[in-house]
């Protein structure tokens, strides 16, 4: 007998459904592109192009164009390896041969017909424009080489964003990765953070970036970038790792006499993701693994999802924290941080702040009277260069993570993507989290206002690739309802939902608590909001509570949804062993065994039974 209990799920417990690669293929839910030859594909970045129906994949020495309908058909590619001289110079600088390849790290939509593509070029970055075609055809035209007057020699990181045809990117400007910089690149010039200024950037690891407007004045647009760095202690040494959010004005032109080709608006503050502990000591998740910017109808206020890990060598864990733009903007509009002497702690700067406020943009909405940052007074530029840190950090929404994984020895979480789904009882965030062993976890979080708690529900565990490998990229296509996943094992497309997988009964469908799925009276199928399919008025769905008894009452016998019994007759040979198998559809189900004797059923306690009958073998896996 199978009794599926309504339980408070955690992602470090059991998923509602575990789907292996073979099952994904049998269900026609996935297609995988593995490239050519024996070498691994090694995708570095991916870009979704809904208009042309293509998925562009930047990989080692190759740019691929894949079909969004089936990634393993009708692919096109451009070979783009480092030149012989680039390889020789790279090897002479002490780098390994594998490092001297051209890894395509940046893919951006340049305009309606072209992509901007940049590769590491054996630590001599090179960019090109690629013409896109509806048949997947791609043609490349060289845009700029690593001429040090226009583009710094650097190993490109995966942090990227684009605004007005310009590229904002986090990178290292030397072979030995000593000089990290946040840059804006174009054909003529580049603007960057100060060189060798550890107060601005100290051993940064760039994770992501986005252009986010504050209002309708485009001159007031800000570029936000997310990274980790080392905090400096009072003696100038490296201390703890902090996660930061940095900000510059998109129209920042640098200064006229000082900060030439340098940001005149660079500011940063700390992103906090922690859990309160005993005695007022918080457990901090300080290492940012990935970030996802979830846009909504109001383009000025996306939600920021950060995937964090711990830096402790003793305690290992992962967390997801959500940040609202109101809180981020409030931190940047608050007091500046100030350390009177190197041995002093950071305090709030309380003296006079010059006008216009350091870090603000030359825009109409600010009414500062300046049309360009080059017109800002030297006093403003000196202040922003010496006070780049804000005093107030940014705390997550509701002050704590929405998801935790804290079990020692569990798989590592690597990537995150989020879909906002409308269900019958409201909107839900569906989190797709990639792991280091080719798994994608499909999770929802449900906030209970009455108890001020968050429930984590692990809907599916999808083993996307047969070979365990870290997931490097996850992209969601809401239009096609598909997930595109990249790892060294290949590039896979996976349907966001497979509702019939949950079972063929009303109770099975409702207990799944999947916001994509609902019982329509006949089958468990895709849920559509009212008005899309007006004929389908009969729908049963309760994501928040999964109350199958109430929803399915009248469709089944009262209580059957919670105590649904399936009986099977098994024949055995006397004095021989027989396998009694009962495999529940849901991994969250509890299997109970009963022994029928003299017309009565009694629940079997295998430990007691083995004591009474030593010849009876207990089933350790039941």
Secondary structure, DSSP 4 states (H G I P E B T S, - for coil): -EEE------TTS--SEEE-HHHHHHTT-EEEE--SSSS-----EEEEETTTTEEEEE-BSEEEEEESS-TTSS-EEEE-PPPHHHHHHHHHTT--TGGGS-BEEEEEE-SSSEEEEEE-TTTS-EEEEEEE-TTS-EEEEEEE---TTTS---EEEEEEEEETTEEEEEEE-STT---EEEEEE-SS-EEEPPTT-TTT-SS-EEEEEEEE-SSS-GGG-EEEEEEEEEEE-TTS-EEEEEEEEEEEETT----SSSSTTB-SS-EEEEBP-EE--GGGPPEE--EEEEEEEE--SSTT--EEEEEEE---SS---EEEEEEEHHHHHHHHTSPBEE-SSTTSPPEE--SPPPSSPTT--SSTTTT-S-SSGGGS-HHHHHHHHH--BBSS-BPPGGGS-SEEE--TTPPPEEEEEEEEEEETTEEEEEEEEEETTSEEEEEEEEEETTTTEEEEEEEEEEE--SS---EEEEEEETTTTEEEEEETTEEEEEES--GGGG-SSHHHHHHH--TTEEE-SSSEEE---TTTSTT----B--TTT--HHHHHBTTB-TTTTTS----------TTS--------SSTTEEE--EEEETTEEEE--HHHHHHH-TTSPP-TT-
